[in-house]
Amino acid sequence: MSPIDLARARAETPGCAHVTHFNNAGAALMPEPVVEAVVGHLRLEERVGGYEAAALEGDRIQATYDAIADLIGCAPDEVAVVENATRAWDMAFYSLRFGPGDRILCAHAEYESNFVAFLQVCGRTGATVEPVPDDDDGQLSVDALESMLDERVRLIAVTHVPATGGLVNPAAEVGRVARAAGIRYLLDACQSVGQLPIDVRAIGCDMLSATGRKYLRGPRGTGFLYVARELVGSLEPPLLDLHAAEWVAPDRYEIRPDARRFENWEANQAAKLGLGEAARYARGWGLEAVWERVSALGRLLRASLAEIPGVHVHDRGRVRCGIVTFTVDGVGGADVQRALRASDINVSVAPRHYTLLDMQSRGLSEVVRASVHYYNSEDEVSRLVGAVARLAH
């Protein structure tokens, strides 16, 4: 399928010896170098103290920003490291200013946390949020997006890989439209960073949010935000502290000039080091090779599940990724998950409210989500398919 050295990938992933893990869209199994980076720093904190450990490891902590910048094609000063992808997205979105009549355009398969934020801000400001229709393949229609533009559109916000359908939205085509119209573009790349190559310059987004725990294989409780250098100075974060800004006079503060204005002072430095190691580790495999294997395994799983009577695959999109969603006639998602877990197979269940507009339009109340990664084997795919087949009969 790809030049990925599967034996090495599995050897460096101790969890492969214990579980068949198809919940990479929830939290992937961490490789040994990531765990070692986290635990090693905690041991250092144990010996010398938290602040002292951070001072000793200052260069390595800074290298996390360099690794993320290399991963997504930006400069280190355009990166903020925060607690998770939702915090990253929120810090970007809530720094924007909206007023009555302003319009926000988003994907139809937008994620719940993002849409709740849209509704809150629209309720406060009089702005409106308008989902862009899907095209015939189920992805965001770029033609529809272009037809919806006018002088009142203030933001285009798109989830790159929705949580409940396997599709990859056309992020770069959206970027072309946004740039041509001079409209700010926020990309939620929570499920795509680490799964497929990401280049923020080629995509044309102004802001991008991502997590560490999913396809990047980093620690939980880590995420990052990219903000284009030319935009940073015009955005005031919704929350400030002594890290994001300096108190320079009794009645005045100055916000730092780089993307770290979206961070706060107190941070889990061990997890930050793990995030940097995860970014380097992903780059070491090569994102093109990772994407080739992930997408091929996704195709294999999708096709194999579709052959089982009573099993329905629900993925859409012209380009489909490693997230595979399905239902089993007469068996609820939680029951499928429990039965598979009893056989040491991990999957997750995505309820309707995760992507309410999309799921509602397709008549779905939930889907089982099996998400593959490059360290999964073809034998594991067969094991999952066999277990699902037994449930369907």
Secondary structure as the mmCIF struct_conf table of DSSP 4:
data_model
#
loop_
_struct_conf.conf_type_id
_struct_conf.id
_struct_conf.beg_label_comp_id
_struct_conf.beg_label_asym_id
_struct_conf.beg_label_seq_id
_struct_conf.end_label_comp_id
_struct_conf.end_label_asym_id
_struct_conf.end_label_seq_id
BEND BEND1 PRO A 3 PRO A 3
HELX_RH_AL_P HELX_RH_AL_P1 LEU A 6 ALA A 11
TURN_TY1_P TURN_TY1_P1 GLU A 12 GLU A 12
HELX_RH_3T_P HELX_RH_3T_P1 PRO A 14 ALA A 17
TURN_TY1_P TURN_TY1_P2 HIS A 18 HIS A 18
STRN STRN1 THR A 20 HIS A 21
STRN STRN2 ASN A 23 ASN A 23
TURN_TY1_P TURN_TY1_P3 ASN A 24 GLY A 26
HELX_LH_PP_P HELX_LH_PP_P1 ALA A 28 PRO A 31
HELX_RH_AL_P HELX_RH_AL_P2 GLU A 32 VAL A 48
HELX_RH_AL_P HELX_RH_AL_P3 GLY A 50 LEU A 56
TURN_TY1_P TURN_TY1_P4 GLU A 57 GLU A 57
HELX_RH_AL_P HELX_RH_AL_P4 GLY A 58 ILE A 72
TURN_TY1_P TURN_TY1_P5 GLY A 73 GLY A 73
BEND BEND2 CYS A 74 CYS A 74
HELX_RH_3T_P HELX_RH_3T_P2 PRO A 76 GLU A 78
STRN STRN3 VAL A 79 VAL A 82
BEND BEND3 GLU A 83 GLU A 83
HELX_RH_AL_P HELX_RH_AL_P5 ALA A 85 PHE A 93
TURN_TY1_P TURN_TY1_P6 TYR A 94 SER A 95
BEND BEND4 LEU A 96 LEU A 96
TURN_TY1_P TURN_TY1_P7 PRO A 100 GLY A 101
STRN STRN4 ARG A 103 ALA A 107
TURN_TY1_P TURN_TY1_P8 HIS A 108 ALA A 109
HELX_RH_AL_P HELX_RH_AL_P6 GLU A 112 THR A 125
BEND BEND5 GLY A 126 GLY A 126
STRN STRN5 THR A 128 VAL A 132
HELX_LH_PP_P HELX_LH_PP_P2 PRO A 133 PRO A 133
STRN STRN6 ASP A 134 ASP A 134
TURN_TY1_P TURN_TY1_P9 ASP A 136 ASP A 137
BEND BEND6 GLY A 138 GLN A 139
STRN STRN7 LEU A 140 LEU A 140
HELX_RH_AL_P HELX_RH_AL_P7 VAL A 142 MET A 148
TURN_TY1_P TURN_TY1_P10 GLU A 151 ARG A 152
STRN STRN8 VAL A 153 THR A 159
BEND BEND7 HIS A 160 VAL A 161
TURN_TY1_P TURN_TY1_P11 ALA A 163 GLY A 165
STRN STRN9 LEU A 167 LEU A 167
HELX_RH_AL_P HELX_RH_AL_P8 ALA A 171 ALA A 181
TURN_TY1_P TURN_TY1_P12 GLY A 182 GLY A 182
STRN STRN10 ARG A 184 ASP A 188
TURN_TY1_P TURN_TY1_P13 CYS A 190 SER A 192
STRN STRN11 VAL A 193 VAL A 193
TURN_TY1_P TURN_TY1_P14 GLY A 194 GLN A 195
STRN STRN12 LEU A 196 LEU A 196
HELX_RH_AL_P HELX_RH_AL_P9 VAL A 200 ILE A 203
TURN_TY1_P TURN_TY1_P15 GLY A 204 GLY A 204
BEND BEND8 ASP A 206 ASP A 206
STRN STRN13 MET A 207 THR A 211
BEND BEND9 GLY A 212 LYS A 214
TURN_TY1_P TURN_TY1_P16 TYR A 215 LEU A 216
TURN_TY1_P TURN_TY1_P17 ARG A 220 GLY A 221
STRN STRN14 GLY A 223 VAL A 227
HELX_RH_AL_P HELX_RH_AL_P10 ARG A 229 VAL A 232
TURN_TY1_P TURN_TY1_P18 GLY A 233 SER A 234
BEND BEND10 PRO A 238 LEU A 239
TURN_TY1_P TURN_TY1_P19 LEU A 242 ALA A 244
STRN STRN15 ALA A 245 ALA A 249
TURN_TY1_P TURN_TY1_P20 PRO A 250 ASP A 251
STRN STRN16 ARG A 252 ILE A 255
BEND BEND11 PRO A 257 ASP A 258
HELX_RH_3T_P HELX_RH_3T_P3 ALA A 259 PHE A 262
BEND BEND12 GLU A 263 GLU A 263
BEND BEND13 TRP A 265 TRP A 265
HELX_RH_AL_P HELX_RH_AL_P11 GLN A 269 TRP A 285
HELX_RH_AL_P HELX_RH_AL_P12 LEU A 287 ALA A 306
TURN_TY1_P TURN_TY1_P21 GLU A 307 GLU A 307
BEND BEND14 ILE A 308 ILE A 308
TURN_TY1_P TURN_TY1_P22 PRO A 309 GLY A 310
STRN STRN17 VAL A 311 VAL A 313
BEND BEND15 GLY A 317 VAL A 319
STRN STRN18 ARG A 320 ARG A 320
BEND BEND16 GLY A 322 GLY A 322
STRN STRN19 ILE A 323 VAL A 328
TURN_TY1_P TURN_TY1_P23 ASP A 329 GLY A 330
STRN STRN20 VAL A 331 VAL A 331
HELX_RH_AL_P HELX_RH_AL_P13 GLY A 333 ALA A 342
TURN_TY1_P TURN_TY1_P24 SER A 343 ASP A 344
STRN STRN21 ILE A 345 ASN A 346
STRN STRN22 SER A 348 PRO A 351
HELX_RH_3T_P HELX_RH_3T_P4 ARG A 352 THR A 355
HELX_RH_AL_P HELX_RH_AL_P14 LEU A 356 SER A 361
TURN_TY1_P TURN_TY1_P25 ARG A 362 GLY A 363
BEND BEND17 SER A 365 SER A 365
STRN STRN23 GLU A 366 SER A 371
TURN_TY1_P TURN_TY1_P26 TYR A 374 TYR A 375
HELX_RH_AL_P HELX_RH_AL_P15 GLU A 378 LEU A 391
TURN_TY1_P TURN_TY1_P27 ALA A 392 ALA A 392
#
